[in-house]
Amino acid sequence: MPDYRIALCFSDTGGGHRSATDAIEAAMSELKSLNLRGNHFEIIREALPEKSHPINRGFVELYNFLLRHNQGMMKYYYQFIQATKPNDSPLGYVLVGNYLERFIKEKQPDIMVSVHPMCNQYIVRALNRMGLRDRIKFVIVLTDPNNDLWKGWACPEADLTIVPNRLARDKLIAWGVPATKIKILGMPVHPDFVKPPSVSRFDFRKHLGLNPETLTMCLNAGWAGGGNMMSIYRSLKEIKRPVQAIFLCGHNQDLYERAQEEALSAPVPTAVLPFHDRMSDLMAAVDLMVTKAGGLTTFEAIARRLPMAIDMITQPMPQEQGTIDILVHQKLAQQVKRPDDIVAIVENFAPNMDRRNTKLPTAYHLDRAGAVYDISRTIMAFCDSSYQVNEPSEPYYLDAAGGASFKAVGQ
């Protein structure tokens, strides 16, 4: 039996929440390996909303359908969820309660960690009904790096909510979460993004059949494979300077097939890829990324010091607009409001040949690229106080070798 068991709860609405879960699990695994006390932690992962009931799974599928095929409708989905609050409905708990209570009884976690706004109120309700509220700690890791938040993130009953910056903290306080139960640590970006890539830029590009020396951009359609990347890609033919592209299609087979066909006659050399599971290597190998403003994707790019062009042709989802404002104001991204905007962006783009040594802005805790270590320490400290983060937490930077620095537990 492990000494401690930690349950990480998320949902596959887009790819960001799973990415955050992967990041926390990876950081915890590294910290466990440095533990000098011999404690054994077991980490459990569960996509709670879609597994809890077919109706909830339907909401997840609808979210991803809109994300993939009709992002303009996402604002109405957002408004519906904000107004009806299905995550905090007594009727909703009738549907999911048995599953959730059975999960807690079977797994017997010491800590439950939510990385999704639709899990929180139901977890608290289940713990209260089972009489376990005092024994099992509940921590929320919020992954929207602005104040345009889903209301489901606000759960005053949680033992702790970890937030990326002051904007998110202030919004939660306005919604009734005690300031004493909020800790600002940064975004949970996977440790791979603050470490050297596993393959060089030269070899990564060469493996895809691209010129290792040519300006390379990535058109990232995201986990769901949505957005306006095809129309932006078609505008690349107007660029006069030498340029090549990697077109990431995510989990969208139709987009993948259309992009492959389009690339056959495109004047821009292009490698078309489906979902890619080594984004830390890919981001290190390209010079510019065109993407929508998903919180995890953009902060992974920030950790890689990768300049961005944000797809704003379709009105961004409400929870992403604040992220765009931050990125543009801090000169980390430019806006693509029409497909041909990309032409001027690329024509005037000057690649940074020393990205690894580029310091990040300190505003909004953007410099805490390795914050996931602090987040993991804070969660694990509920089991073992030797993991407690010293206040205030210091930012993590790439060291001389490109890795993040942290001390072994017990040192």
Buried (B, 14 or more C-beta within 10 A) or exposed (E): EEEBBBBBBBBBBBBBBBBBBBBBBBBBEBBBEEBEEEBEBBBBBBBBBBBBBEEBBEBBBEBBBBBBBEBEBBBEBBEEBBEEBBBBBEEBBEBBBEBBBEBBEEBEBBBBBBBBBBBBBBBBBBBEBBEBBEEBBBBBBBBBBBBBBBBBBBBEBBBBBBBBBBBBBBBBBEEEBEEEBBBBBBBBBBBBBBBBBEBBBEBBBEEBEBEBEBBBBBBBBBBBBBBBBBBBBBBBEBBEEEBBBBBBBBBBEEBBEBBBEBBEEBEBBBBBBBBBEBBBBBBBBBBBBBBBBBBBBBBBBBBBBBBBBBBBBBEBBBBBBBBBBBBBEBEBBBBBEBBBBBBEBBEEBEEEEEBEEEEBBEEBBBBBBBBBBBBBBBBBBBBBEBBEBEEEBEBBBBEEEEBBEBEEBEE
